[in-house]
Amino acid sequence: MRKTKMKIWGREFKLEVIYDVYKGESVLPEQRQALEKFVESDEAVKASLDAVKKHCLKDDNMQDVNTIDNIFKYVIPTSIFVKRSKKNREVSLICNYKWDNEHGLELLFVNEKFKKIV
């Protein structure tokens, strides 16, 4: 199991790296490049913070909360999933989410730009 260090929203994390490969397949050079560029993309990760906060504030469990000072009370990054693609660098930041322990949150980044929360 491979791990990598990454600063997310001002805090250092050691995250498990998961590559989208089937048994018997090798990790593509494009996947390695996608991971490398993502880990270096501080601005893309910073740009996702507002969307994550808005997502949390929309949750029914947050009715009495108007602002989030510490996102880590609700969302904790756990791993990086590198999708198998030769066309785009697609990487997801997988997070535990306080209000959905079973599924968590997936933050999708394409070519080092935040796209959406899945």
C-alpha positions as CSV (number, residue, x, y, z in Angstrom):
1,M,0.0,0.0,0.0
2,R,1.4,3.3,-1.1
3,K,1.0,6.5,1.0
4,T,1.8,10.1,0.2
5,K,1.9,13.3,2.2
6,M,-0.2,16.2,1.2
7,K,-1.3,19.5,2.7
8,I,-5.1,19.9,2.5
9,W,-6.8,23.0,3.7
10,G,-3.8,23.9,5.9
11,R,-3.2,20.6,7.5
12,E,-0.7,17.9,6.6
13,F,-2.1,14.4,5.8
14,K,-0.6,11.0,5.0
15,L,-3.0,9.6,2.5
16,E,-3.4,6.1,1.0
17,V,-3.0,6.1,-2.8
18,I,-5.4,3.9,-4.7
19,Y,-4.9,3.4,-8.5
20,D,-7.8,2.4,-10.7
21,V,-6.3,-0.9,-12.1
22,Y,-7.7,-4.3,-12.6
23,K,-5.8,-7.4,-11.5
24,G,-2.9,-8.0,-13.8
25,E,-2.8,-4.5,-15.1
26,S,0.0,-2.0,-14.5
27,V,-0.4,1.6,-13.3
28,L,-0.3,3.8,-16.4
29,P,2.4,6.5,-16.6
30,E,-0.5,9.0,-17.0
31,Q,-1.8,7.9,-13.6
32,R,1.6,8.4,-11.9
33,Q,1.7,11.9,-13.5
34,A,-1.8,12.6,-12.4
35,L,-0.9,11.8,-8.8
36,E,2.3,13.8,-8.9
37,K,0.6,16.9,-10.3
38,F,-2.4,16.6,-7.9
39,V,-0.1,16.4,-4.9
40,E,1.6,19.6,-6.0
41,S,-1.7,21.4,-6.8
42,D,-2.2,23.4,-3.6
43,E,-4.5,25.9,-5.3
44,A,-6.9,23.3,-6.7
45,V,-7.4,21.8,-3.2
46,K,-7.8,25.2,-1.6
47,A,-10.4,26.1,-4.2
48,S,-12.4,23.0,-3.1
49,L,-12.8,24.2,0.5
50,D,-15.7,26.6,-0.1
51,A,-17.7,23.9,-2.0
52,V,-17.1,21.4,0.8
53,K,-18.3,23.9,3.4
54,K,-21.4,24.7,1.3
55,H,-22.1,21.0,0.9
56,C,-21.9,20.4,4.7
57,L,-24.1,23.5,5.5
58,K,-26.8,22.1,3.2
59,D,-27.0,18.9,5.2
60,D,-30.1,18.5,7.3
61,N,-27.9,17.8,10.4
62,M,-26.4,21.3,10.1
63,Q,-29.6,23.3,10.6
64,D,-28.3,25.2,13.6
65,V,-24.9,26.0,12.0
66,N,-24.4,29.1,9.8
67,T,-20.6,29.0,9.3
68,I,-17.9,26.4,9.5
69,D,-14.6,27.5,11.1
70,N,-13.0,24.1,11.3
71,I,-13.9,21.8,8.3
72,F,-12.1,18.9,10.0
73,K,-15.0,18.6,12.5
74,Y,-17.0,17.2,9.5
75,V,-14.7,16.1,6.8
76,I,-11.4,14.2,7.0
77,P,-9.3,13.3,3.9
78,T,-8.3,9.6,3.9
79,S,-7.1,8.6,0.5
80,I,-6.5,9.6,-3.1
81,F,-8.0,7.6,-5.9
82,V,-6.3,7.9,-9.3
83,K,-8.6,7.1,-12.2
84,R,-7.4,5.2,-15.2
85,S,-7.5,7.7,-18.1
86,K,-5.1,8.6,-20.9
87,K,-7.2,11.7,-21.8
88,N,-7.4,13.6,-18.6
89,R,-5.7,13.6,-15.2
90,E,-8.6,12.5,-13.0
91,V,-8.0,12.3,-9.3
92,S,-10.5,12.0,-6.4
93,L,-9.8,13.0,-2.8
94,I,-11.8,10.5,-0.7
95,C,-12.9,11.8,2.7
96,N,-14.8,10.6,5.7
97,Y,-17.9,12.7,6.3
98,K,-19.4,13.0,9.7
99,W,-23.0,12.8,8.4
100,D,-22.4,9.8,6.0
101,N,-20.0,7.3,7.5
102,E,-20.9,4.7,5.0
103,H,-20.2,6.6,1.8
104,G,-18.2,9.7,2.8
105,L,-17.4,12.3,0.2
106,E,-15.5,12.2,-3.1
107,L,-14.0,15.4,-4.4
108,L,-13.3,15.1,-8.1
109,F,-10.4,17.0,-9.7
110,V,-9.7,17.0,-13.4
111,N,-6.4,18.3,-14.7
112,E,-5.7,19.8,-11.3
113,K,-9.0,21.7,-11.2
114,F,-11.8,21.1,-8.7
115,K,-14.9,19.8,-10.6
116,K,-17.5,18.6,-8.1
117,I,-18.4,16.6,-5.0
118,V,-19.6,13.2,-5.8
